[in-house]
């Protein structure tokens, strides 16, 4: 299998018709994108430089145009999304390191308040301990999820935008050979089923999907399981985890509380046990093995997260002139990609490296390696009004 030339990342969700990962996966298309990222070219020049038939080059461009990944002006083509070459990445790194320092300082300042807030979370009050709970709150909920929202509200980034094919995302590429994006603490996977918002966040497994939720539910869908059936099952699993928030329960107590037949409940619990979402105690009671945040817990966490990120946004705004100046030296800037779109994935680099530093300094605990070989946290949030 050929080595990929570009590492692609997406913030948001693709639509039914255009999957940018699939569209850009072939090596020939990656070569084409790198070529027109360097300078705008016409179809014949593209075909000649890539040793392609003109018809094939035209087909690639037509598909990329249709999905909003390439733009054409006066017969010349260039990318419609940010592609950072290795040289661009090297240009950005001093700025990235500077912004990493800002995030680390803000997190250190806020950590006592975060820890005080976490002591009031339901699962902590009842005596359960999750070493990665600070990572979940700081890394996933604050720096990533609320970070994107707050920076978007502040006008510093575009969190996502409508794309052809019903998509709503920001797509970006980083030329391979300098950064290892798969090894970054930036990969958040999440989906809501009814009132249950399933999350994983951290590094990707070496290969294959995460053996966790929502990734397993996504796998069921790809395998052809009916969406309504998946939603029903995920709501059932969410209900089991919610029932265990306040106290450990026996099989019979769970069955009585949830009204699930014994075989279905046994299978569900076996699945949760095998992927380390629940465990058996010495008394044969079932106990949570991942953090579950109630509606009230999540509101408290969210409020603190937003205040933390607003401090980060204020520091970024002071440096906005420098950010624009450095960005102006990169390929995406020359191709007319707005800073606010490109800065989406630059911010991912920044908070990912900030988490590296916070973990290296033993300020927060890194997620443990899970059964699929990935280091990431799994958690559930119960949402209101669903």
Beta strands, then each sheet from edge to edge (+ up, - down):
strand 1: 6-13
strand 2: 70-73
strand 3: 76-79
strand 4: 82-84
strand 5: 161-163
strand 6: 167-175
strand 7: 187-193
strand 8: 196-202
strand 9: 278-280
strand 10: 286-288
strand 11: 291-293
strand 12: 376-382
sheet 1: 1+ 6- 4-
sheet 2: 1+ 6- 5+
sheet 3: 2+ 3-
sheet 4: 7+ 8- 12+ 11+
sheet 5: 9+ 10-
end
